Amino acid sequence: MGLTKAALVAGAIAANAAAGWMIVSADKQAAPVPVPAAVARAPAPPVPAKAPPPPAAPKPEAAFVIRRILPIDGAMRYGEWHWDDKDVPPGPIVITVDLEARVLSVFRDGYEIGTSVVLTGAEEKPTPTGVFPITQKDANHHSSLYNDAPMPYMQRLTNDGVTIHGDDVVENGYASHGCVGVPTPFAKKLFGVTHLGDKVYITRGRRVGLGDALVKK
């Protein structure tokens, strides 16, 4: 027996209801599905900056061994100086001053090429001890502290005015205001072989001999 259209529709509704389906009218829009919020995350820790490499350790100063001492007979007197650089090879310059002996020596590559008796500071203005690089050279220098006194072939050791310079009164053995005074002809020769940065070792009573390390590692 044939079924009418109404019966067919009614049967379809009943079947869908039995299957758990629900017919939603086309006129009604489905409720929007909520979108879950983004997961809250802790901020990423900053990438630590690379620490700069530590500064390189300064290279130790090479030992400076005395290879020759000028042959001088007897004690030196005020105003006396000696110079002999014949056949001495090129090399670093090192100057020593012994305040007790009042003697300056200049070495090139370990060979003593010059020596002189010196004037040193008086008790109220002593010459300092230590290691002093030459920081300034002026062949025609005049003192800004002591009445424009001439200081020929000046080589500055300290910022407060201690220098090596030519001084003709070395022959009389006078004391200085802390400077190391040498005969002017010797000062000229010394001025001609030194460079800025060359070191002057001022000691009191240190004795060195052939084969000794003048500058220790």
TIBATOR-239428 format. One record per residue: x, y, z of N, C-alpha, C, O in turn; residue number from 1; residue in three letters. Coordinates in Angstrom, 1 decimal, decimal comma. Layout:
SITE   n_px   n_py   n_pz  ca_px  ca_py  ca_pz   c_px   c_py   c_pz   o_px   o_py   o_pz num residu
SITE      X      Y      Z      X      Y      Z      X      Y      Z      X      Y      Z NUM    ALA
...
This chain:
SITE   n_px   n_py   n_pz  ca_px  ca_py  ca_pz   c_px   c_py   c_pz   o_px   o_py   o_pz num residu
SITE    0,9   -1,2    0,0    0,0    0,0    0,0    0,9    1,2    0,0    1,8    1,2    0,8   1    MET
SITE    0,7    2,2   -0,8    1,5    3,4   -0,9    1,4    4,3    0,2    0,3    4,5    0,8   2    GLY
SITE    2,5    5,0    0,6    2,5    6,0    1,7    2,4    7,4    1,2    2,9    7,7    0,1   3    LEU
SITE    1,7    8,2    1,9    1,6    9,6    1,5    2,8   10,3    1,9    3,6    9,8    2,7   4    THR
SITE    3,1   11,5    1,3    4,3   12,4    1,5    4,3   12,7    3,0    5,4   12,8    3,6   5    LYS
SITE    3,1   13,0    3,6    3,1   13,4    5,0    3,6   12,3    5,9    4,3   12,5    6,9   6    ALA
SITE    3,2   11,0    5,5    3,6    9,9    6,3    5,1    9,7    6,2    5,8    9,3    7,2   7    ALA
SITE    5,6    9,9    5,0    7,1    9,7    4,8    7,8   10,7    5,7    8,8   10,4    6,3   8    LEU
SITE    7,4   12,0    5,7    8,1   13,0    6,5    8,0   12,7    7,9    9,0   12,8    8,7   9    VAL
SITE    6,8   12,3    8,4    6,7   11,9    9,8    7,6   10,8   10,2    8,1   10,8   11,3  10    ALA
SITE    7,7    9,8    9,3    8,6    8,7    9,6   10,1    9,1    9,6   10,8    8,6   10,5  11    GLY
SITE   10,5   10,0    8,8   11,9   10,5    8,8   12,2   11,2   10,1   13,2   11,0   10,7  12    ALA
SITE   11,2   12,0   10,6   11,4   12,7   11,8   11,5   11,8   13,0   12,4   11,9   13,8  13    ILE
SITE   10,7   10,8   13,0   10,7    9,8   14,1   12,0    9,0   14,0   12,6    8,8   15,1  14    ALA
SITE   12,5    8,7   12,8   13,8    7,9   12,8   15,0    8,8   13,2   15,8    8,3   13,9  15    ALA
SITE   15,0   10,0   12,8   16,0   10,9   13,3   16,0   11,1   14,8   17,1   11,2   15,4  16    ASN
SITE   14,9   11,3   15,3   14,8   11,5   16,8   15,3   10,2   17,5   15,9   10,3   18,5  17    ALA
SITE   14,9    9,0   16,9   15,4    7,8   17,6   16,9    7,7   17,5   17,5    7,2   18,4  18    ALA
SITE   17,5    8,2   16,5   19,0    8,2   16,4   19,7    9,3   17,1   20,9    9,3   17,1  19    ALA
SITE   18,9   10,2   17,8   19,6   11,2   18,6   19,9   12,4   17,8   20,6   13,3   18,3  20    GLY
SITE   19,4   12,6   16,6   19,6   13,8   15,8   18,6   14,8   16,1   17,5   14,5   16,4  21    TRP
SITE   19,0   16,0   15,9   18,1   17,1   16,1   18,1   18,0   14,9   19,2   18,4   14,5  22    MET
SITE   17,0   18,3   14,4   16,9   19,1   13,2   17,0   20,6   13,6   16,2   21,0   14,5  23    ILE
SITE   17,9   21,3   13,1   18,0   22,8   13,4   17,5   23,6   12,3   17,8   23,3   11,1  24    VAL
SITE   16,6   24,5   12,5   16,0   25,3   11,5   17,1   26,1   10,8   18,0   26,6   11,4  25    SER
SITE   17,0   26,2    9,5   17,9   27,0    8,7   17,9   28,4    9,0   18,8   29,1    8,7  26    ALA
SITE   16,8   28,9    9,7   16,6   30,3   10,0   17,5   30,6   11,2   17,7   31,8   11,5  27    ASP
SITE   17,9   29,6   12,0   18,7   29,9   13,2   20,2   29,6   13,0   20,5   28,5   12,5  28    LYS
SITE   21,0   30,4   13,4   22,5   30,2   13,3   23,0   29,4   14,5   22,6   29,6   15,6  29    GLN
SITE   23,9   28,6   14,2   24,5   27,8   15,3   25,4   28,7   16,2   26,0   29,6   15,7  30    ALA
SITE   25,4   28,4   17,5   26,2   29,2   18,4   27,7   29,1   18,1   28,1   28,0   17,8  31    ALA
SITE   28,4   30,2   18,1   29,9   30,1   17,7   30,6   29,2   18,8   30,3   29,3   20,0  32    PRO
SITE   31,5   28,5   18,3   32,4   27,6   19,2   33,4   28,5   19,8   34,2   29,1   19,0  33    VAL
SITE   33,5   28,6   21,1   34,5   29,5   21,7   35,9   29,0   21,4   36,2   27,8   21,4  34    PRO
SITE   36,8   29,9   21,0   38,2   29,6   20,7   39,0   29,7   22,0   38,9   30,7   22,7  35    VAL
SITE   39,7   28,6   22,4   40,4   28,7   23,7   41,5   29,8   23,6   42,1   30,0   22,6  36    PRO
SITE   41,6   30,5   24,7   42,7   31,5   24,8   44,0   30,9   24,7   44,3   29,7   25,0  37    ALA
SITE   45,0   31,7   24,2   46,4   31,2   24,0   47,0   30,9   25,4   46,7   31,5   26,4  38    ALA
SITE   47,8   29,9   25,4   48,4   29,5   26,7   49,4   30,6   27,1   50,2   31,0   26,3  39    VAL
SITE   49,2   31,0   28,3   50,1   32,0   28,9   51,5   31,4   29,1   51,6   30,4   29,8  40    ALA
SITE   52,5   32,0   28,5   53,8   31,5   28,7   54,7   32,5   29,4   54,6   33,7   29,1  41    ARG
SITE   55,6   32,0   30,2   56,6   32,9   30,8   57,6   33,4   29,8   57,9   32,7   28,9  42    ALA
SITE   58,0   34,7   29,8   58,9   35,2   28,8   60,2   34,4   28,8   60,7   34,0   29,9  43    PRO
SITE   60,7   34,1   27,6   62,0   33,4   27,5   63,1   34,2   28,2   63,2   35,4   28,1  44    ALA
SITE   63,9   33,5   29,0   65,0   34,2   29,7   66,0   34,7   28,6   66,2   34,1   27,6  45    PRO
SITE   66,5   35,9   28,9   67,5   36,5   27,9   68,7   35,7   27,8   69,2   35,1   28,7  46    PRO
SITE   69,2   35,7   26,6   70,5   34,9   26,3   71,6   35,7   26,9   71,8   36,9   26,5  47    VAL
SITE   72,3   35,1   27,8   73,4   35,9   28,5   74,5   36,3   27,5   74,9   35,5   26,6  48    PRO
SITE   74,9   37,5   27,6   76,0   38,0   26,7   77,3   37,3   27,0   77,6   37,0   28,2  49    ALA
SITE   78,1   37,0   26,0   79,3   36,4   26,2   80,3   37,4   26,9   80,5   38,5   26,5  50    LYS
SITE   80,9   36,9   28,0   81,9   37,7   28,7   83,1   38,0   27,8   83,5   37,1   27,1  51    ALA
SITE   83,6   39,2   27,8   84,8   39,5   27,0   86,0   38,6   27,5   86,1   38,4   28,7  52    PRO
SITE   86,8   38,2   26,6   88,0   37,4   27,0   88,9   38,2   28,0   89,0   39,4   27,8  53    PRO
SITE   89,5   37,6   28,9   90,4   38,3   29,9   91,5   38,9   29,1   92,0   38,3   28,1  54    PRO
SITE   92,1   40,0   29,5   93,2   40,6   28,8   94,4   39,7   28,9   94,6   39,0   29,9  55    PRO
SITE   95,2   39,7   27,9   96,4   38,9   27,9   97,4   39,4   28,9   97,6   40,6   29,1  56    ALA
SITE   98,0   38,4   29,6   98,9   38,8   30,6  100,2   39,4   29,9  100,6   39,0   28,9  57    ALA
SITE  100,7   40,4   30,6  101,9   41,1   30,0  103,0   40,1   29,9  103,3   39,2   30,8  58    PRO
SITE  103,8   40,2   28,8  104,9   39,3   28,7  106,0   39,6   29,7  106,3   40,8   29,8  59    LYS
SITE  106,6   38,6   30,3  107,6   39,0   31,2  108,8   39,6   30,5  109,1   39,2   29,4  60    PRO
SITE  109,5   40,5   31,2  110,6   41,2   30,6  111,8   40,2   30,5  112,1   39,5   31,5  61    GLU
SITE  112,4   40,1   29,4  113,5   39,2   29,2  114,7   39,6   30,1  114,9   40,7   30,4  62    ALA
SITE  115,4   38,5   30,5  116,5   38,8   31,3  117,6   39,6   30,5  117,7   39,3   29,3  63    ALA
SITE  118,2   40,5   31,1  119,2   41,4   30,5  120,5   41,1   31,1  120,8   41,7   32,2  64    PHE
SITE  121,3   40,3   30,5  122,6   39,9   31,1  123,7   40,8   30,7  123,8   41,2   29,5  65    VAL
SITE  124,6   41,1   31,7  125,7   42,0   31,4  126,8   41,2   30,7  127,3   40,2   31,2  66    ILE
SITE  127,1   41,6   29,5  128,1   40,9   28,7  129,5   41,5   28,7  130,5   40,9   28,4  67    ARG
SITE  129,5   42,8   29,0  130,8   43,5   29,0  130,7   44,7   30,0  129,7   45,4   30,0  68    ARG
SITE  131,8   44,9   30,7  131,9   46,1   31,5  133,2   46,9   31,0  134,2   46,2   30,8  69    ILE
SITE  133,1   48,2   30,8  134,2   48,9   30,3  135,4   48,8   31,3  135,2   48,9   32,5  70    LEU
SITE  136,6   48,6   30,8  137,8   48,5   31,6  138,2   49,8   32,1  138,7   50,6   31,3  71    PRO
SITE  138,1   50,1   33,3  138,5   51,4   33,9  139,4   51,2   35,1  139,0   50,4   36,0  72    ILE
SITE  140,5   51,8   35,1  141,5   51,6   36,2  141,2   52,6   37,3  141,1   53,8   37,1  73    ASP
SITE  141,0   52,1   38,5  140,9   52,9   39,7  139,5   53,5   39,8  138,6   53,3   38,9  74    GLY
SITE  139,3   54,3   40,9  138,0   54,9   41,1  137,9   56,1   40,2  138,8   56,8   39,9  75    ALA
SITE  136,6   56,3   39,8  136,3   57,5   38,9  136,1   58,7   39,8  135,7   58,6   40,9  76    MET
SITE  136,5   59,9   39,2  136,4   61,1   39,9  135,3   62,0   39,3  134,8   61,7   38,2  77    ARG
SITE  134,9   63,0   40,1  133,8   63,9   39,6  134,3   64,5   38,3  135,4   65,0   38,1  78    TYR
SITE  133,4   64,5   37,3  133,6   65,1   36,0  134,2   64,0   35,0  134,3   64,3   33,8  79    GLY
SITE  134,5   62,8   35,5  135,1   61,8   34,7  134,0   61,0   34,0  132,9   60,7   34,6  80    GLU
SITE  134,2   60,6   32,7  133,3   59,8   32,0  134,0   59,0   30,9  135,1   59,4   30,5  81    TRP
SITE  133,5   57,9   30,5  134,1   57,1   29,5  133,0   56,6   28,5  131,8   56,4   28,9  82    HIS
SITE  133,4   56,4   27,2  132,4   56,0   26,2  133,2   55,1   25,2  134,2   55,6   24,7  83    TRP
SITE  132,6   54,0   24,9  133,2   53,1   23,9  132,1   52,2   23,3  131,8   51,2   24,0  84    ASP
SITE  131,6   52,5   22,2  130,5   51,7   21,6  131,0   51,0   20,3  130,2   50,5   19,5  85    ASP
SITE  132,3   51,0   20,1  132,9   50,4   18,9  132,6   48,9   18,8  132,8   48,2   19,8  86    LYS
SITE  132,1   48,5   17,7  131,8   47,0   17,4  130,7   46,5   18,3  130,5   45,3   18,3  87    ASP
SITE  130,0   47,3   19,1  128,9   46,8   19,9  127,6   46,7   19,0  127,3   47,6   18,3  88    VAL
SITE  127,0   45,5   19,0  125,9   45,3   18,1  124,7   46,1   18,6  124,6   46,5   19,7  89    PRO
SITE  123,7   46,4   17,6  122,5   47,1   18,0  121,7   46,2   19,0  121,8   45,0   19,0  90    PRO
SITE  120,9   46,9   19,8  120,1   46,2   20,8  119,5   47,2   21,8  119,6   48,4   21,6  91    GLY
SITE  118,7   46,6   22,7  118,0   47,5   23,6  118,9   48,3   24,6  120,0   47,8   24,9  92    PRO
SITE  118,5   49,5   24,9  119,3   50,3   25,8  118,7   50,2   27,2  117,5   50,3   27,4  93    ILE
SITE  119,6   50,0   28,2  119,2   50,1   29,6  120,2   50,9   30,3  121,5   50,8   30,1  94    VAL
SITE  119,7   51,8   31,2  120,6   52,7   31,9  120,5   52,4   33,4  119,4   52,1   33,9  95    ILE
SITE  121,6   52,3   34,1  121,5   52,1   35,6  122,2   53,3   36,3  123,1   53,9   35,7  96    THR
SITE  121,7   53,6   37,4  122,3   54,7   38,3  122,4   54,1   39,7  121,3   53,7   40,3  97    VAL
SITE  123,6   54,1   40,2  123,8   53,7   41,6  124,0   54,9   42,4  125,0   55,6   42,3  98    ASP
SITE  123,0   55,3   43,3  123,1   56,5   44,1  124,2   56,4   45,1  124,8   57,5   45,5  99    LEU
SITE  124,5   55,3   45,6  125,6   55,1   46,6  127,0   55,3   45,9  127,8   56,0   46,5 100    GLU
SITE  127,2   54,7   44,8  128,5   54,9   44,1  128,5   56,1   43,3  129,6   56,6   42,9 101    ALA
SITE  127,4   56,7   43,0  127,2   57,9   42,2  127,8   57,7   40,8  128,6   58,5   40,3 102    ARG
SITE  127,4   56,6   40,2  127,8   56,2   38,9  126,6   55,9   38,0  125,7   55,1   38,5 103    VAL
SITE  126,6   56,3   36,8  125,6   56,0   35,8  126,3   55,1   34,8  127,5   55,4   34,4 104    LEU
SITE  125,7   54,0   34,3  126,2   53,2   33,3  125,1   53,0   32,2  123,9   52,9   32,6 105    SER
SITE  125,5   52,9   31,0  124,5   52,7   29,9  125,0   51,4   29,2  126,1   51,3   28,8 106    VAL
SITE  124,0   50,5   29,0  124,2   49,2   28,3  123,4   49,2   27,0  122,3   49,6   27,0 107    PHE
SITE  124,1   48,6   26,0  123,4   48,3   24,8  123,5   46,8   24,5  124,6   46,3   24,3 108    ARG
SITE  122,4   46,1   24,5  122,4   44,7   24,4  123,3   44,0   25,4  123,9   42,9   25,1 109    ASP
SITE  123,4   44,5   26,6  124,2   43,9   27,6  125,6   44,4   27,7  126,3   44,1   28,6 110    GLY
SITE  126,0   45,2   26,7  127,4   45,7   26,7  127,4   47,1   27,2  126,7   47,9   26,8 111    TYR
SITE  128,3   47,3   28,2  128,4   48,7   28,7  129,1   49,5   27,7  130,3   49,2   27,3 112    GLU
SITE  128,5   50,6   27,3  129,1   51,4   26,2  129,5   52,8   26,8  130,2   53,6   26,2 113    ILE
SITE  129,0   53,1   28,0  129,3   54,4   28,6  129,1   54,4   30,1  128,3   53,7   30,6 114    GLY
SITE  129,9   55,2   30,8  129,7   55,3   32,2  130,2   56,7   32,7  131,1   57,3   32,0 115    THR
SITE  129,6   57,2   33,7  130,0   58,6   34,2  129,7   58,7   35,7  128,8   58,1   36,2 116    SER
SITE  130,5   59,5   36,3  130,2   60,0   37,7  129,0   61,0   37,6  128,9   61,7   36,6 117    VAL
SITE  128,1   60,9   38,5  126,9   61,8   38,4  126,7   62,6   39,7  127,3   62,3   40,8 118    VAL
SITE  125,9   63,7   39,5  125,3   64,4   40,7  124,0   63,8   41,0  123,2   63,4   40,1 119    LEU
SITE  123,6   63,7   42,2  122,3   63,2   42,6  121,7   64,2   43,6  122,3   65,2   44,0 120    THR
SITE  120,5   63,9   44,0  119,7   64,9   44,8  120,3   65,0   46,2  120,9   64,1   46,8 121    GLY
SITE  120,1   66,2   46,8  120,5   66,5   48,2  119,5   65,8   49,1  118,5   65,2   48,7 122    ALA
SITE  119,8   65,8   50,4  119,0   65,1   51,4  117,5   65,6   51,4  116,6   64,9   51,5 123    GLU
SITE  117,4   67,0   51,3  116,0   67,5   51,3  115,3   67,3   49,9  114,1   67,5   49,9 124    GLU
SITE  116,0   66,9   48,9  115,4   66,7   47,6  116,1   65,5   47,0  116,8   65,6   46,0 125    LYS
SITE  115,9   64,3   47,5  116,7   63,1   47,1  116,2   62,6   45,7  115,1   62,8   45,3 126    PRO
SITE  117,1   62,0   45,0  116,8   61,3   43,8  116,0   60,0   44,1  116,5   59,2   44,9 127    THR
SITE  114,9   59,8   43,5  114,1   58,6   43,8  114,7   57,3   43,3  115,4   57,4   42,3 128    PRO
SITE  114,4   56,2   43,9  114,8   54,9   43,4  113,6   54,3   42,7  112,5   54,6   43,0 129    THR
SITE  114,0   53,4   41,8  112,9   52,7   41,1  113,3   52,5   39,6  114,4   52,7   39,2 130    GLY
SITE  112,3   52,1   38,8  112,4   52,0   37,4  111,6   53,0   36,7  110,4   53,2   36,9 131    VAL
SITE  112,3   53,8   35,8  111,7   55,0   35,2  111,9   55,0   33,7  113,0   55,0   33,2 132    PHE
SITE  110,8   54,9   32,9  111,0   55,0   31,5  111,2   56,5   31,1  110,7   57,4   31,8 133    PRO
SITE  112,0   56,7   30,1  112,2   58,0   29,6  110,9   58,5   28,8  110,5   57,8   27,9 134    ILE
SITE  110,4   59,6   29,3  109,1   60,0   28,8  109,2   61,3   27,9  108,3   61,6   27,2 135    THR
SITE  110,3   62,0   28,0  110,5   63,2   27,2  112,0   63,4   26,9  112,8   63,2   27,8 136    GLN
SITE  112,3   64,0   25,8  113,7   64,3   25,5  113,7   65,7   24,9  112,9   66,1   24,0 137    LYS
SITE  114,7   66,5   25,3  114,8   67,9   24,8  116,2   68,3   24,9  116,8   68,5   26,0 138    ASP
SITE  116,9   68,5   23,8  118,3   68,8   23,7  118,6   70,2   24,3  119,8   70,5   24,7 139    ALA
SITE  117,6   71,1   24,3  117,9   72,5   24,7  116,9   72,9   25,7  116,2   73,9   25,6 140    ASN
SITE  116,8   72,1   26,8  115,8   72,4   27,8  116,3   73,4   28,9  117,5   73,4   29,2 141    HIS
SITE  115,3   74,1   29,4  115,6   75,0   30,5  114,5   74,7   31,6  113,4   74,4   31,3 142    HIS
SITE  115,0   74,8   32,9  114,1   74,5   34,0  113,0   75,5   34,1  113,2   76,7   34,0 143    SER
SITE  111,8   74,9   34,3  110,6   75,8   34,6  110,4   76,0   36,1  109,6   76,7   36,6 144    SER
SITE  111,3   75,3   36,9  111,2   75,4   38,4  112,3   76,2   39,0  112,1   76,8   40,1 145    LEU
SITE  113,5   76,2   38,4  114,7   76,7   39,0  115,3   77,8   38,1  116,4   77,6   37,5 146    TYR
SITE  114,7   79,0   38,1  115,2   80,2   37,5  115,7   80,0   36,0  116,7   80,5   35,6 147    ASN
SITE  115,0   79,2   35,3  115,3   79,0   33,9  116,7   78,4   33,7  117,4   78,7   32,7 148    ASP
SITE  117,1   77,6   34,6  118,5   77,0   34,6  118,6   76,1   33,3  117,7   75,3   33,1 149    ALA
SITE  119,7   76,2   32,6  119,9   75,3   31,5  120,0   73,8   31,9  120,7   73,5   32,9 150    PRO
SITE  119,4   73,0   31,1  119,4   71,5   31,4  119,6   70,8   30,1  118,7   70,2   29,5 151    MET
SITE  120,8   71,0   29,5  121,0   70,4   28,1  120,9   68,9   28,0  121,3   68,2   29,0 152    PRO
SITE  120,4   68,5   26,9  120,2   67,0   26,6  119,3   66,4   27,7  119,7   65,3   28,2 153    TYR
SITE  118,2   67,1   28,1  117,4   66,6   29,2  116,6   65,3   28,7  116,1   65,3   27,6 154    MET
SITE  116,5   64,4   29,7  115,7   63,2   29,5  114,8   63,0   30,7  115,4   62,7   31,8 155    GLN
SITE  113,5   63,2   30,6  112,6   63,2   31,7  112,3   61,8   32,2  112,1   60,9   31,5 156    ARG
SITE  112,4   61,7   33,6  112,1   60,4   34,2  110,8   60,4   35,0  110,1   59,4   35,1 157    LEU
SITE  110,4   61,6   35,6  109,2   61,7   36,4  108,5   62,9   36,1  109,0   63,9   35,5 158    THR
SITE  107,2   63,0   36,4  106,3   64,1   36,1  106,6   65,3   37,0  106,3   66,4   36,7 159    ASN
SITE  107,3   65,1   38,1  107,6   66,2   39,0  109,0   66,8   38,8  109,6   67,5   39,6 160    ASP
SITE  109,6   66,5   37,7  110,8   67,2   37,3  112,2   66,5   37,4  113,2   67,1   37,1 161    GLY
SITE  112,2   65,2   37,8  113,4   64,5   37,9  113,9   64,0   36,5  113,1   63,4   35,8 162    VAL
SITE  115,1   64,4   36,1  115,6   64,1   34,8  117,0   63,7   34,8  117,7   63,8   35,9 163    THR
SITE  117,5   63,2   33,7  118,9   63,1   33,4  119,3   64,3   32,5  118,6   64,5   31,5 164    ILE
SITE  120,3   65,0   32,8  120,7   66,1   32,0  122,2   66,5   32,1  122,8   66,1   33,1 165    HIS
SITE  122,7   67,3   31,2  124,0   67,7   31,3  124,2   68,8   32,3  123,3   69,7   32,5 166    GLY
SITE  125,3   68,8   33,1  125,5   69,7   34,1  127,0   69,8   34,3  127,7   68,9   34,7 167    ASP
SITE  127,6   71,0   34,0  129,0   71,2   34,1  129,6   71,3   35,5  130,8   71,2   35,7 168    ASP
SITE  128,7   71,4   36,5  129,2   71,5   37,9  129,4   70,1   38,5  129,7   70,0   39,7 169    VAL
SITE  129,2   69,1   37,6  129,5   67,7   38,1  131,0   67,7   38,6  131,3   66,9   39,5 170    VAL
SITE  131,8   68,4   38,0  133,3   68,4   38,3  133,5   68,8   39,8  134,5   68,5   40,4 171    GLU
SITE  132,5   69,6   40,3  132,7   70,1   41,7  131,9   69,3   42,7  132,1   69,5   43,9 172    ASN
SITE  131,1   68,3   42,2  130,5   67,4   43,2  129,3   68,0   43,9  129,0   67,5   45,0 173    GLY
SITE  128,7   69,0   43,4  127,5   69,6   44,1  126,3   68,6   44,0  126,2   67,7   43,1 174    TYR
SITE  125,4   68,8   44,9  124,1   68,0   44,9  123,1   68,7   44,0  123,2   69,9   43,7 175    ALA
SITE  122,1   68,0   43,5  121,1   68,5   42,6  119,8   68,6   43,3  119,7   68,3   44,5 176    SER
SITE  118,7   69,0   42,6  117,4   69,0   43,2  116,6   67,7   42,9  115,4   67,7   42,7 177    HIS
SITE  117,4   66,6   42,8  116,7   65,3   42,6  117,1   64,8   41,2  116,9   63,6   41,0 178    GLY
SITE  117,6   65,6   40,3  118,0   65,2   39,0  119,3   64,4   39,1  120,0   64,4   40,0 179    CYS
SITE  119,5   63,7   37,9  120,8   63,0   37,8  121,6   63,8   36,8  121,3   63,8   35,6 180    VAL
SITE  122,6   64,5   37,3  123,5   65,3   36,5  124,7   64,6   36,0  125,4   63,9   36,8 181    GLY
SITE  125,0   64,8   34,7  126,2   64,2   34,1  126,9   65,2   33,3  126,4   66,2   32,9 182    VAL
SITE  128,2   65,0   33,1  129,0   66,0   32,3  128,3   66,2   30,9  127,8   65,2   30,3 183    PRO
SITE  128,2   67,4   30,4  127,5   67,7   29,2  127,9   66,9   28,0  127,1   66,5   27,3 184    THR
SITE  129,2   66,8   27,8  129,6   65,9   26,6  129,1   64,5   26,7  128,7   63,9   25,7 185    PRO
SITE  129,1   63,9   27,9  128,5   62,6   28,1  127,0   62,6   27,9  126,5   61,7   27,3 186    PHE
SITE  126,3   63,7   28,4  124,9   63,8   28,2  124,5   63,8   26,8  123,5   63,2   26,4 187    ALA
SITE  125,3   64,5   25,9  125,1   64,5   24,5  125,1   63,1   23,9  124,3   62,7   23,1 188    LYS
SITE  126,2   62,4   24,2  126,3   61,0   23,7  125,1   60,1   24,2  124,6   59,3   23,4 189    LYS
SITE  124,8   60,2   25,5  123,7   59,4   26,0  122,4   59,8   25,3  121,6   58,9   24,9 190    LEU
SITE  122,2   61,1   25,1  121,0   61,6   24,4  120,9   60,9   23,0  119,8   60,7   22,5 191    PHE
SITE  122,0   60,7   22,4  122,0   60,2   21,0  121,7   58,8   20,8  121,4   58,3   19,7 192    GLY
SITE  121,7   58,0   21,9  121,5   56,5   21,8  120,2   56,1   22,4  119,7   55,0   22,2 193    VAL
SITE  119,5   56,9   23,2  118,3   56,5   23,9  117,1   56,8   23,1  117,1   57,6   22,1 194    THR
SITE  116,0   56,2   23,5  114,7   56,4   22,8  113,7   56,6   23,9  113,9   56,1   25,1 195    HIS
SITE  112,5   57,2   23,6  111,4   57,3   24,6  111,0   55,9   24,9  110,9   55,0   24,1 196    LEU
SITE  110,8   55,6   26,2  110,4   54,3   26,7  111,6   53,5   27,2  111,4   52,6   28,0 197    GLY
SITE  112,8   53,9   26,9  114,0   53,2   27,4  114,0   53,3   29,0  113,6   54,4   29,5 198    ASP
SITE  114,4   52,3   29,7  114,2   52,3   31,1  115,5   52,7   31,8  116,6   52,3   31,4 199    LYS
SITE  115,3   53,4   32,9  116,4   53,8   33,8  116,2   53,2   35,2  115,2   53,4   35,8 200    VAL
SITE  117,1   52,4   35,6  117,0   51,7   36,9  117,9   52,4   37,9  119,1   52,4   37,8 201    TYR
SITE  117,2   53,0   38,9  117,9   53,8   39,9  117,9   53,0   41,2  116,8   52,7   41,7 202    ILE
SITE  119,1   52,6   41,7  119,2   51,8   42,9  120,1   52,5   43,9  120,8   53,5   43,5 203    THR
SITE  120,2   52,0   45,0  121,1   52,5   46,0  122,0   51,3   46,6  121,5   50,5   47,4 204    ARG
SITE  123,2   51,2   46,0  124,1   50,2   46,5  124,1   48,9   45,9  124,7   47,9   46,3 205    GLY
SITE  123,3   48,7   44,8  123,2   47,4   44,1  124,4   47,2   43,2  124,7   48,1   42,4 206    ARG
SITE  125,1   46,1   43,4  126,3   45,9   42,6  126,0   44,8   41,6  125,5   43,7   42,0 207    ARG
SITE  126,4   45,0   40,4  126,3   43,9   39,4  127,6   43,7   38,7  128,4   44,7   38,6 208    VAL
SITE  127,8   42,5   38,2  129,1   42,2   37,5  128,9   41,5   36,2  127,7   41,2   35,8 209    GLY
SITE  129,9   41,1   35,6  129,9   40,4   34,3  129,1   39,1   34,5  129,4   38,3   35,4 210    LEU
SITE  128,1   38,9   33,6  127,3   37,7   33,7  126,1   37,8   34,5  125,2   36,9   34,5 211    GLY
SITE  126,0   38,9   35,3  124,8   39,1   36,2  123,6   39,5   35,3  123,7   40,1   34,2 212    ASP
SITE  122,4   39,1   35,8  121,2   39,5   35,1  120,8   40,9   35,6  120,5   41,1   36,8 213    ALA
SITE  120,9   41,9   34,7  120,7   43,3   35,1  119,2   43,5   35,3  118,7   44,1   36,2 214    LEU
SITE  118,4   42,9   34,4  116,9   42,9   34,4  116,5   41,5   34,5  116,6   40,7   33,6 215    VAL
SITE  115,9   41,1   35,7  115,5   39,7   35,9  114,1   39,5   35,4  113,3   40,4   35,3 216    LYS
SITE  113,8   38,2   35,0  112,5   37,8   34,5  111,5   37,9   35,6  110,3   37,6   35,4 217    LYS
